[in-house]
Amino acid sequence: MPTVDASVMRSANKRTVLSLLYQKQTLSRAEISRVTGLNRATVSSLVDELIAEEFVEETGVGTSSGGRKPILLQFKVDTGFVIGIDVQITHLTTVLINAARQILYERRRNLLSEEQPVDAEALTQMLVEEIYLAKRACPPSPHGLMGVGIGLPGMVNHEQGRALYLPNMGIVNWLVRDALQHHLALPVFVDNDANCGAWAQYLATRLPNLVFINAGIGLGVGLIMHGQLYRGTHGIAGEAGHHTIRAAEDRCSCGNLGCWEQYSSENGLARALARQGVAVPWPLPADFVSQTVAAAETGSAAHRRAFQELAEALGVGLVNILNIFNPTATYLGGTLAEAHEWILPEAHAVIAERALMANRQMTVTPVPNNTVALGAAGLALAQSIDLLPAQI
């Protein structure tokens, strides 16, 4: 019969106790023992260790049905902090969060105002600058700044910390983690932006099967399947923006024809406007979607028709995603979420008409524009403190 190493078992039990306290507001030692099945002596020893490490703190006394009142415990939310950065073609969004994923600092930096071209070297310098700015906002804590998460708009090898291909930025084979750690004495974690968005929604909802659509200049999909972030064999799962929804039409930056993101992204919106005879500035300004929304709200028929055209294409692609994965929930993030009132009703109509069975009832929920940055920070947090779900 195989034996279990005592130190491994203790580490696993400690992680169980810490994770339970992280997910609950307050618990007593006796409640932890009852929920986990660990004996009280083991729980007390593990809790004492976690208090000494300043991950847990005693917060008062609870009520008792008889005998001594229990001492209540809670996770120490300011035990440490992480930074998350969402890299998009037009802007960077940076957040600093504590271990409870509460935002202490947030900043947006537009890239189109930069004088230098946004290549890998320039982007590295910008990221370092943003990290140092966020670091200044980090208050004193037992474990300090524990790591940085970066969400990138393209194909990423998260294990190597490498951007394989960022098609809308023209960046290939960029060793992001190595480049940043050359400047920073911090762990750096890198992933695709849609994966980060999906992870943020999973941490917020704990729904085991969900889809996150990140629609900006391009379009990507993040997948949570059975409570795990699904990356595929080579780490490039979710590149649904490059599945074909129209034959032999617009050429995509990936080289293919008729890709979904050509019709359901900011670029797709720009093309739809051009077909309506609207002059579109290029490169697209950082507030392109909000400008288009404002024009639609003031009664521009051309802008409204462009949104309808985009929404129909978005709905067609979503039908494919829903029929393949049959998720519990679907979320829309990125800049196009700012236009959800003009997009989602028509997309929902397409889903209701074309999807299979229960998928027809799917409601796509828009999320705030800092969701990817929060997810990037959440990935760094999961790696820095061994208490979040391990299947990332």
Phi, psi and omega in degrees: 000128182295147178259153179253127179298130185298321181292324177294317179297318180295320179297318179294318179295321179296319178296321179298315181295316181296317179297320179296315179293327179295323185273342180252159179286302178217146177213153172266167177301320181296321179293321177298317179299317182293318183288319185272338185083002177281146179289160188296325180296318178296315180299315181299318179296316180293319179296317178302321179293319180292327176293317179298326179277357177065034169266337184229150177220151174279135189239003180143195181241148178261186179273157181227141176273002181156134182090196185293139177289138182285146174275128182271145181239151173212156176291139182273101190293333180260029177293334179188173186222156175223158178248139173234138180230127174262115180263118174238170185295326184258345187197165171243140172239125183242136174230150169243125181233157172271185186290348175264011178066028174271136185279126175255339185205140176211139182209142175244137178234119177283135183269337184290344179274353181288141181284323183275154176295145183272076173265184184300319182294315180294320181293323176302314181296320178297318180296318178300315179299316181293323178295317179295323177296316179293323180299325179296334180273359183280118181286164176300143180201163181302320185248002172062209178275115191265342181173173181228133174248137181237125174258126186241146185273072180171201184273125189229137167264101186291332180291322179271348185066040187238132170274111182288316182197120173251091194299324183274000176244352180069024182258129183233137171054053182263119179278080188298309184300314180298318182297319181284320181290345172295332181257341190236140174265057184218147171294138180236133181236135189234138176205170174295145184296320179293325174300318179298318178297319178296319180295321178299317181289327177294317179297327182282331187243333187058026173287131189284342181223109180213161179236136176239122177260120177254107187243109176227234173301317173247196181212130177224165182231133172252140186236126167253120181234123181054040178075013180236145173284118185266121182248343182085180185297316184251012176083010185244019174298150179093003178280051184289344175300342182251021168270145189279125175246350176219141183272136170052048176240223189303138178281129180270163177296339178280349181102347181277170177250141172072025180294147181306319184291345177291343184238350187230041182217181174300319177299320178295321177296320179297318178295319179297320177295318179298323178293338176270004178085014180270129177287127183243127179291148178222130002293159182295136178292159182298333181257029183302314183294315181295326176295318181292321176299315181299320179294319178296320181292332180273004171105008180293115180295324181296317180292323179293320178294324178296317177297321180296318179299315178297317183297321178297316179294320177300316180298319179299313178296321179296323177303315178299314180298314182295318181291332179280315190254340179046059184283166174284325183212154179226137184235145176247121177237188183085182185295330181293341176297337177296338182254024188300329181292336179264345186253311192291325178303315179291320177299319178297323178296320178295316179299315182296331182275324193250336185287164181270134168046234185297337179300336180294340182272359185296131173251123179274129184255124176286148181234162181297158185285357175262010186297316181296318178298319177296320178293321177298318176295321179296324176294318177296321179296318180297327179278334186274322177240122186280066182224343178275168180308134188281342188275072180245000000 
